[in-house]
Amino acid sequence: MSETKIFDENVDQICFSPDEKQIALQRKISDSENNLIIYDIKSNKIVLNKYTDMDLRCWHQSGELLLTDNNGVYLAESLDEISRIYDKYLDDPVLSPDKRFLAYNLPGIFIHEKEGYNGTEDFGLFVIDLNNKKTMKMPLIGMLDQYPFQWIMKPQHYNPDGYSIYNTCVYEGASMEEIFITQAKSSSTLLVIGNSYEDDNIVVDNIIDKNVDTAWAEGKSDEGIGEVVKVVTYKYKKGSLEKYEVEKNLSGLRIINGYSKSEEAYFENNRVRKIKLEFSNGECIESELNDNELRFQTIEFEKPISTRFVKITILDVYKGSKYNDTYISEVELF
């Protein structure tokens, strides 16, 4: 079977369709012209090959392509059916699943180079509500320049329409005046070298990433008795980098114990047998977790607890068959 050559040194953007059956790619022809190609993986054929002055950004969950040019941001079912959703240039925009919010980065250089900016705007990560055209600057989280990567649906009973911008931590809510951010911290983290999991990204953010295939592990040389994970919710006000711990009324906690990405990973490594939960109001609860459960376990409090954080301490473990590292895959507060 003959091969269709679609990749070369001029390709500067590639994205998959939501059903993963096609690839859209962009070849840079000149500063003002691109070659947009859509390639069908199964048939090994190019199904679209057109030249355009627009830039390919991503393939939206709706099945439409997200495109930009100097005049705005567009959605396209095909290059013959294009609708403008925002009338100003944005750098690397990402559109939310319901098409309501646009996240984008404004690097400092664009303040002076892009038409329409008056030179007084700050740079960083921003979100636009397309319903009312309000713009909110996101707080700086551990890096000088933040680019949006992916919108993630994050339904919760207290915020059923919530979304997240995945960027090292979980953003809650869609308020344009303030934003709540849940972060996780740990007393230690495992540096995996020389075992089956050395290619896994073992970081504490994994326990709040809504992904059961990722996990955090303590970094001590023993089983990690006494090691701590702390989950905190902060509030940032619009345009401010100052953060404040938020007091929340909690009814309980849901936890996936161990490394739940596979039965092999689960049983080869330690699981938590007993934990201590501490709260900012001084209350403390000890609870024993079941073994052999690769799903959420629920700890319901006897009464609601008002707290700014939850600190989880490992008190005892179920031993793994191969490694002496203790894992937790996911934590949810409710």
C-alpha positions in Angstrom: 0.0 0.0 0.0 1.4 3.4 -0.9 1.9 5.9 1.8 0.4 9.4 1.8 3.1 11.9 2.9 1.6 14.7 4.9 4.3 15.6 7.4 7.3 17.7 6.6 9.4 20.5 8.1 6.8 23.1 7.3 4.1 21.6 9.5 3.7 23.9 12.5 0.3 22.8 14.0 -1.3 19.3 14.3 -4.6 18.3 16.1 -6.8 15.3 16.2 -10.6 15.3 15.6 -12.7 14.5 18.7 -13.4 11.0 17.4 -9.7 10.5 16.7 -10.4 9.4 13.1 -8.9 12.4 11.4 -5.9 14.7 11.7 -5.9 18.4 10.9 -2.5 20.0 10.2 -1.2 23.3 9.0 1.8 24.0 6.8 3.3 27.4 6.9 3.6 28.8 3.4 4.3 32.4 4.2 3.6 35.0 6.9 0.1 35.5 5.4 -0.7 32.1 4.0 -1.2 28.6 5.4 -2.0 25.2 3.8 -4.7 23.5 5.9 -4.9 19.7 5.4 -7.4 17.2 6.9 -6.2 13.6 6.7 -8.4 10.6 7.3 -6.4 8.0 9.2 -8.4 4.8 8.3 -8.5 5.5 4.6 -5.1 7.0 4.5 -6.4 9.8 2.3 -6.3 13.6 2.4 -10.0 14.8 2.5 -9.3 18.5 2.5 -6.4 20.5 1.1 -6.9 24.3 1.0 -5.0 27.5 1.4 -6.1 30.1 3.8 -4.9 33.2 5.6 -6.2 31.8 8.9 -4.2 29.9 11.6 -5.4 26.5 12.9 -5.6 26.4 16.7 -7.4 23.2 17.7 -10.3 20.9 16.9 -13.2 21.7 19.2 -15.3 19.1 20.9 -18.2 20.2 18.7 -16.4 18.9 15.6 -15.6 22.4 14.4 -12.1 23.8 13.8 -11.0 26.8 15.9 -9.2 29.3 13.7 -7.7 32.8 14.2 -6.5 35.7 12.1 -5.6 39.3 12.8 -9.3 40.2 13.0 -10.7 37.6 15.4 -11.4 34.0 16.4 -13.6 31.7 14.3 -15.3 28.3 14.3 -15.5 26.4 11.0 -17.4 23.2 10.0 -15.6 23.6 6.8 -13.6 26.4 5.2 -16.7 27.4 3.4 -18.8 27.7 6.6 -17.0 30.0 9.0 -18.5 32.0 11.8 -16.6 34.6 13.8 -17.1 34.2 17.6 -14.8 37.0 18.7 -13.7 40.2 16.9 -10.2 40.7 18.2 -6.9 38.8 17.7 -6.2 36.3 20.5 -3.0 34.3 21.0 -3.5 30.5 21.2 -7.2 30.6 22.3 -9.0 27.6 23.8 -12.8 27.4 23.7 -14.9 25.8 26.5 -17.0 22.8 25.6 -20.3 24.8 25.6 -18.6 27.6 23.5 -19.2 30.2 26.2 -15.6 30.9 27.4 -12.4 31.6 25.5 -9.1 31.2 27.4 -6.0 32.8 25.8 -2.5 34.0 26.6 -1.3 37.6 26.2 2.5 37.6 26.1 4.2 40.8 27.0 5.5 41.3 23.5 2.0 41.4 22.0 1.1 44.4 24.1 3.2 46.5 21.8 3.1 44.6 18.5 -0.6 43.7 18.1 -3.1 46.3 16.8 -5.8 47.1 19.3 -3.7 46.9 22.4 -2.9 50.2 24.0 0.3 49.2 25.8 -1.1 49.4 29.3 -2.6 45.9 29.5 -0.9 43.4 31.6 0.2 40.1 30.2 -0.8 36.6 31.3 -3.7 34.1 31.1 -7.2 35.5 30.5 -10.7 34.2 30.1 -13.5 35.9 28.1 -17.2 35.3 28.7 -18.6 35.4 25.1 -22.1 36.0 26.5 -21.3 39.4 27.9 -17.8 40.0 26.5 -16.3 40.4 30.1 -12.7 39.5 30.5 -11.1 38.1 33.6 -7.4 37.8 34.2 -6.4 34.5 35.8 -4.0 34.4 38.7 -0.3 33.5 38.2 0.3 30.0 39.4 4.0 29.0 39.6 5.1 30.3 36.2 5.9 33.6 34.4 3.9 32.9 31.2 0.8 30.7 31.2 -0.8 29.2 28.1 -4.2 27.5 28.2 -4.0 23.9 27.2 -7.4 22.2 27.6 -10.9 22.8 29.0 -12.2 20.0 31.1 -15.8 19.4 32.2 -15.9 19.1 36.0 -19.5 18.6 37.1 -20.0 18.8 40.8 -23.2 18.8 43.0 -22.5 22.3 44.2 -21.4 23.6 40.7 -23.0 21.4 38.0 -22.0 23.8 35.2 -18.4 24.1 36.4 -15.4 24.0 34.1 -11.7 23.8 34.6 -8.7 25.1 32.7 -6.1 22.5 33.2 -3.0 24.3 34.1 -1.2 22.7 37.1 -4.3 23.1 39.3 -8.1 22.9 39.1 -10.0 26.1 38.5 -13.6 26.0 39.9 -16.5 28.1 38.8 -17.1 30.6 36.1 -17.5 33.9 38.0 -16.0 36.8 36.1 -15.4 38.7 39.4 -13.6 36.1 41.4 -12.2 32.6 41.0 -11.8 29.7 43.3 -8.7 27.4 42.9 -8.3 24.1 44.6 -4.6 23.1 45.2 -2.9 20.1 46.8 0.3 20.2 48.7 2.4 17.3 50.1 5.1 16.8 52.7 7.0 14.7 50.2 6.6 13.2 46.7 8.1 10.0 45.2 10.9 10.4 42.7 10.4 7.2 40.7 13.7 5.7 39.4 14.4 2.2 38.2 11.0 0.6 38.5 7.9 -0.1 36.4 6.5 3.4 37.0 9.5 5.6 36.3 7.7 7.0 33.2 4.6 8.1 35.2 4.3 11.6 36.3 3.9 11.2 40.1 2.9 14.6 41.5 0.5 15.7 44.2 -1.7 17.6 41.7 -2.8 14.2 40.5 -5.1 13.7 43.5 -7.4 16.5 42.3 -7.1 16.1 38.6 -10.3 14.0 38.1 -8.2 11.3 36.4 -8.3 7.9 38.1 -5.3 6.7 36.1 -2.9 9.2 37.8 -1.7 9.2 41.4 0.5 10.8 44.1 3.0 8.7 46.2 4.9 9.8 49.3 8.6 10.2 48.9 10.1 8.6 52.0 12.4 5.6 52.0 9.9 3.6 54.1 6.1 3.2 53.7 5.5 6.9 54.5 3.8 6.8 57.9 3.2 10.4 59.0 3.4 11.8 55.5 0.8 14.5 54.7 -1.4 15.7 51.8 -3.2 19.0 52.3 -6.1 20.2 50.1 -6.8 23.9 50.2 -9.3 26.1 48.3 -8.1 29.7 47.5 -10.0 32.6 46.2 -8.5 35.2 43.9 -10.3 38.5 43.1 -10.4 39.8 39.6 -7.1 41.4 38.5 -5.3 40.5 41.7 -2.6 38.0 42.4 -3.4 37.9 46.2 -5.1 34.7 47.3 -7.2 34.0 50.4 -8.1 30.6 51.9 -11.8 30.0 51.6 -13.8 28.4 54.4 -16.1 25.7 53.1 -18.8 23.6 54.8 -17.9 19.9 54.1 -20.0 16.9 54.6 -17.4 14.3 53.8 -14.6 13.2 51.6 -14.3 10.7 48.7 -10.9 8.9 48.1 -9.5 6.4 45.7 -6.9 4.5 47.6 -3.7 3.1 46.1 -2.5 3.4 42.5 -5.8 2.7 40.7 -4.7 2.8 37.1 -4.4 -1.0 37.0 -4.8 -4.0 39.3 -1.0 -4.6 38.9 -0.1 -1.1 40.0 -2.6 -1.3 42.8 -1.3 -4.5 44.4 2.4 -4.0 43.7 2.4 -0.7 45.8 1.2 0.2 49.2 -2.3 1.4 49.9 -3.4 3.5 52.8 -5.0 1.5 55.7 -5.7 4.3 58.1 -5.7 8.1 57.8 -6.1 11.1 60.0 -8.1 14.1 58.7 -7.4 17.5 60.3 -9.3 20.7 59.7 -8.6 24.4 60.2 -11.2 24.6 63.0 -9.2 22.2 65.1 -11.4 19.1 64.6 -9.7 15.8 63.8 -11.1 12.5 62.5 -9.4 9.1 62.1 -10.8 6.6 59.5 -9.9 3.2 58.2 -10.0 2.5 54.5 -10.9 -0.8 52.8 -8.4 -2.7 50.7 -9.1 -4.3 47.3 -11.2 -1.4 46.2 -10.0 0.4 43.0 -12.9 2.9 43.2 -14.0 5.8 45.4 -14.6 5.1 49.1 -16.7 7.7 51.0 -16.0 9.1 54.5 -19.1 10.9 55.7 -18.7 13.3 58.6 -21.2 13.0 61.6 -21.9 16.7 61.1 -20.8 19.4 58.5 -17.4 20.8 59.2 -16.5 24.4 58.3 -12.8 24.5 57.3 -10.3 26.2 55.1 -8.4 23.0 54.4 -8.3 19.3 54.8 -5.0 17.7 55.9 -4.7 14.0 55.3 -2.0 12.1 57.3 -1.0 8.5 56.6 -1.2 6.4 59.8 -1.0 2.9 58.5 -0.8 1.0 55.2 -1.6 -2.2 53.4 1.8 -3.5 52.1 2.4 -3.8 48.4 3.7 -7.1 46.9 6.7 -5.4 45.2 7.3 -1.8 46.2 7.3 0.0 49.5 5.7 3.2 48.2 2.2 4.4 49.3 -0.1 5.8 46.7 -3.4 7.8 46.7 -5.1 8.3 43.3 -7.9 10.8 43.9 -9.5 13.0 46.6 -12.8 14.8 46.4 -14.3 17.0 49.0 -18.1 17.5 49.3 
